[in-house]
Amino acid sequence: MTGTSSPPATAALADLLQLRGRAGWLTPPLRPFHRGGAAVLGVARTVRIAAGAGAHGLKPLHALLAEDLTGRVVVIAGADAAPGAVWGEILSAAALGRGAVGALVEGSVRDVPAVARLGLRLWALAEATAGPGGAVHVAEIGGPIEIGDTAIADGDPILLDDGGAVALPAADADTLLADALTYHRAEEEVLAALTAGLRLPRAYTPKAEAITRLRSR
C-alpha cells in the first residue's frame, strides 16, 4: 500500500477477498507460533521444498538467508514432506539479521520460545522437536508456490498481524488493500456505535452498506 496509511486488519482483507470469490488467506492452514504484535506488510520470498535428499539438501535455503531480506516474508511451501522441523531458532536469527519481517512455513517448526524471544513473526502447520533429518531438499527458490488454496509468487505482498496472514497478487494489491481498509473502517464504525449504546441491527448499518458497495466493484 502506497502512502502512510496503516494497513487493514487481515480479517478485513480476508473478508474482502471472500466477498469477491478469491483466495488469499493462509490461516488456516497455517497457525501462529509468534504473532509479532503490530501489523506489517511484507513481500514474499518464495521457497519450494520437496521430498528426498536432493543434490544440495537445504543449503539453498541457507544461502537465501544470507541475502538482503529487508521487508521480506520467507514463504516455504512443501515443508510438510519433512518428518521434522525445517525452521527454528538458527534460521530465524539468520532471517532477522538480514532484515526479514516474518516466515510462513507449510510444515513444522521448532525452538518456538526462542523464536518468540527473537521476535520473528512465525506461522506454520505444526511444531516438532527433531529436525528434517535429510529427508527433504530445496526444489526451487523464487518460483510460484501454493499453500492451501492460495497461489503465491515471489514478490507478492503478504499482510501479517495478530489475526493471521494474507497473500495478495502484486498486480492489484493496492486496490485490494484500499478496499479492505474501507471495510475495516466500516467495522470500526460499527464498534463505535455499539460503544455509544446503539443496538446491533442499527449499529451494523455502515458495514452492511460497505459490503454492498465493495461486492459490486
Backbone torsions as a table, in degrees:
resi	resn	phi	psi	omega
1	MET	NA	127.6	-179.0
2	THR	-80.0	162.9	177.8
3	GLY	84.7	-164.2	-173.5
4	THR	-107.5	3.9	-178.3
5	SER	-63.0	142.7	172.5
6	SER	-70.3	148.4	179.3
7	PRO	-70.6	159.5	174.3
8	PRO	-70.4	167.5	172.0
9	ALA	-66.6	148.1	177.3
10	THR	-60.0	-33.7	179.0
11	ALA	-63.0	-40.0	178.3
12	ALA	-67.1	-40.7	179.2
13	LEU	-66.2	-42.1	178.1
14	ALA	-63.6	-40.6	177.9
15	ASP	-62.4	-41.0	179.0
16	LEU	-62.2	-46.2	178.6
17	LEU	-60.6	-40.6	178.9
18	GLN	-63.3	-40.2	177.0
19	LEU	-56.5	-33.9	-175.0
20	ARG	-99.8	11.0	175.8
21	GLY	70.3	30.5	-177.5
22	ARG	-117.2	157.4	174.0
23	ALA	-94.8	-179.7	177.3
24	GLY	154.5	-31.2	-179.9
25	TRP	-75.8	140.2	-176.3
26	LEU	-108.7	2.0	-176.8
27	THR	-129.5	100.2	-1.6
28	PRO	-74.5	169.5	13.5
29	PRO	-81.3	-19.6	-177.7
30	LEU	-75.4	152.4	175.6
31	ARG	-130.9	159.7	-172.1
32	PRO	-78.2	139.1	168.7
33	PHE	-117.0	-25.2	164.2
34	HIS	-152.4	113.9	-173.4
35	ARG	-74.7	-37.8	171.8
36	GLY	90.6	-0.9	174.9
37	GLY	83.0	-120.2	-171.4
38	ALA	-58.8	148.2	177.8
39	ALA	-64.7	147.8	176.3
40	VAL	-141.8	139.0	175.3
41	LEU	-106.8	105.5	-178.4
42	GLY	-107.7	-172.0	-177.6
43	VAL	-128.0	130.9	-174.6
44	ALA	-67.2	137.3	166.4
45	ARG	-120.3	107.0	-167.0
46	THR	-90.5	144.0	177.7
47	VAL	-138.2	133.6	175.6
48	ARG	-115.3	124.5	178.9
49	ILE	-101.8	146.7	177.5
50	ALA	-136.5	159.2	179.9
51	ALA	-68.3	150.9	179.0
52	GLY	100.9	153.0	-175.8
53	ALA	-68.5	-33.3	-178.4
54	GLY	65.3	-179.1	-177.3
55	ALA	-76.7	-32.3	-172.8
56	HIS	-126.5	6.6	177.6
57	GLY	56.5	-129.9	-179.6
58	LEU	-99.1	9.9	-178.6
59	LYS	-58.8	-36.4	176.5
60	PRO	-61.8	-31.3	175.6
61	LEU	-67.3	-41.3	177.0
62	HIS	-61.9	-39.7	178.2
63	ALA	-65.3	-39.5	177.7
64	LEU	-59.4	-37.7	-177.3
65	LEU	-76.3	2.0	170.3
66	ALA	-98.4	-7.2	178.4
67	GLU	-72.9	168.8	167.0
68	ASP	-71.9	114.7	-178.0
69	LEU	-114.7	25.5	-178.0
70	THR	-55.0	122.8	178.7
71	GLY	74.4	8.0	-175.6
72	ARG	-92.9	151.5	168.7
73	VAL	-113.3	117.4	178.2
74	VAL	-76.1	121.0	-176.0
75	VAL	-118.3	115.5	-173.9
76	ILE	-114.0	117.0	177.3
77	ALA	-102.7	151.3	174.2
78	GLY	82.3	3.1	-177.7
79	ALA	-72.8	-8.4	175.3
80	ASP	-71.0	-5.7	173.3
81	ALA	-74.3	-16.3	179.7
82	ALA	-82.8	144.5	177.9
83	PRO	-75.1	-15.0	-179.8
84	GLY	-135.8	-160.9	-175.4
85	ALA	-79.5	139.9	174.5
86	VAL	-105.3	-2.2	-176.8
87	TRP	-142.4	141.4	178.3
88	GLY	-162.0	-151.6	-173.7
89	GLU	-62.1	-44.7	-175.4
90	ILE	-64.4	-47.3	180.0
91	LEU	-67.4	-35.1	176.9
92	SER	-63.0	-44.9	179.1
93	ALA	-63.0	-40.1	178.8
94	ALA	-64.4	-44.5	-179.1
95	ALA	-63.7	-45.5	178.2
96	LEU	-61.7	-39.6	-179.6
97	GLY	-63.5	-23.1	179.0
98	ARG	-102.4	7.7	171.5
99	GLY	100.9	3.3	-179.7
100	ALA	-64.9	149.7	-179.4
101	VAL	-108.3	-5.9	179.2
102	GLY	-178.6	170.0	175.3
103	ALA	-141.7	136.1	176.1
104	LEU	-120.4	122.4	-171.6
105	VAL	-126.1	115.6	174.4
106	GLU	-81.9	70.5	-176.1
107	GLY	172.0	-160.8	-176.4
108	SER	-97.4	152.6	176.7
109	VAL	-129.5	166.7	177.4
110	ARG	-144.0	-176.3	-179.2
111	ASP	58.0	37.5	-171.8
112	VAL	-59.8	-43.9	177.3
113	PRO	-60.8	-38.1	179.2
114	ALA	-67.6	-39.7	178.0
115	VAL	-63.3	-40.0	177.8
116	ALA	-62.8	-39.8	177.6
117	ARG	-64.3	-37.9	178.0
118	LEU	-66.4	-35.6	177.1
119	GLY	98.7	7.9	179.5
120	LEU	-76.3	129.5	173.4
121	ARG	-65.5	127.5	-173.3
122	LEU	-140.4	125.0	176.7
123	TRP	-127.7	138.8	-176.8
124	ALA	-156.8	179.7	178.9
125	LEU	-81.7	-38.7	-170.5
126	ALA	-160.4	172.3	176.5
127	GLU	-113.6	139.4	178.8
128	ALA	-137.1	155.8	179.3
129	THR	-89.8	-45.0	-179.3
130	ALA	-81.2	162.7	176.5
131	GLY	-85.6	-168.5	-175.3
132	PRO	-73.1	-17.5	174.1
133	GLY	65.5	25.8	178.6
134	GLY	71.3	15.8	-174.2
135	ALA	-91.5	-5.6	-178.7
136	VAL	-137.3	166.8	177.7
137	HIS	-145.2	164.0	175.1
138	VAL	-79.9	117.4	179.4
139	ALA	-86.6	-32.5	-177.5
140	GLU	-163.0	145.3	172.0
141	ILE	-122.3	131.6	176.7
142	GLY	87.3	4.5	179.6
143	GLY	-97.2	176.9	177.5
144	PRO	-70.8	142.8	178.2
145	ILE	-135.4	170.2	173.8
146	GLU	-135.9	136.6	170.2
147	ILE	-127.0	119.3	-172.8
148	GLY	61.4	-129.2	179.9
149	ASP	-94.2	6.8	-172.0
150	THR	-106.1	123.3	173.1
151	ALA	-86.9	137.4	-178.1
152	ILE	-131.8	130.4	174.9
153	ALA	-105.7	151.3	174.1
154	ASP	-58.2	128.0	-178.7
155	GLY	98.1	-7.2	176.7
156	ASP	-69.5	143.4	175.4
157	PRO	-67.0	143.1	176.5
158	ILE	-128.6	122.0	177.1
159	LEU	-98.9	126.8	178.5
160	LEU	-122.8	135.5	169.0
161	ASP	-153.0	-172.2	-177.1
162	ASP	-63.6	-18.3	-177.3
163	GLY	-91.3	-13.6	-179.3
164	GLY	156.2	-161.8	-179.1
165	ALA	-138.3	132.8	-178.9
166	VAL	-134.3	132.4	177.0
167	ALA	-103.7	145.4	-178.8
168	LEU	-130.1	142.6	172.2
169	PRO	-66.4	134.2	-175.8
170	ALA	-58.7	-31.7	-172.4
171	ALA	-61.0	-37.9	-179.1
172	ASP	-126.9	26.3	-178.0
173	ALA	-61.7	-42.8	-177.6
174	ASP	-61.4	-41.8	179.3
175	THR	-65.6	-44.3	-179.5
176	LEU	-64.3	-40.4	179.4
177	LEU	-66.3	-40.9	178.8
178	ALA	-64.1	-42.3	179.2
179	ASP	-67.9	-37.2	177.7
180	ALA	-66.2	-32.9	177.0
181	LEU	-67.0	-37.1	174.1
182	THR	-60.5	-45.0	177.7
183	TYR	-60.7	-46.5	-179.4
184	HIS	-59.4	-44.3	-179.5
185	ARG	-67.1	-33.7	175.6
186	ALA	-64.0	-39.2	176.9
187	GLU	-65.0	-37.2	176.8
188	GLU	-64.2	-35.8	175.9
189	GLU	-63.6	-40.0	178.0
190	VAL	-61.4	-45.6	-179.2
191	LEU	-64.5	-39.9	178.1
192	ALA	-63.6	-39.6	179.2
193	ALA	-66.2	-40.3	177.7
194	LEU	-64.0	-40.9	178.2
195	THR	-63.1	-33.8	179.5
196	ALA	-77.2	-5.6	175.2
197	GLY	108.2	-2.8	177.6
198	LEU	-69.5	149.1	174.9
199	ARG	-81.8	157.0	-170.4
200	LEU	-54.9	-43.7	-178.2
201	PRO	-55.2	-41.1	177.7
202	ARG	-78.2	-40.6	-177.5
203	ALA	-63.1	-29.0	-174.8
204	TYR	-76.5	-9.7	-173.9
205	THR	-53.1	-47.3	-179.0
206	PRO	-58.9	-37.4	179.1
207	LYS	-70.3	-42.4	178.9
208	ALA	-59.7	-41.4	179.0
209	GLU	-67.3	-39.9	178.7
210	ALA	-63.9	-41.9	179.1
211	ILE	-60.0	-43.3	179.6
212	THR	-61.0	-46.0	-179.2
213	ARG	-65.0	-45.8	-173.3
214	LEU	-73.3	-31.4	178.5
215	ARG	-65.4	-32.3	-174.8
216	SER	-84.8	-6.7	-178.3
217	ARG	-79.3	NA	NA
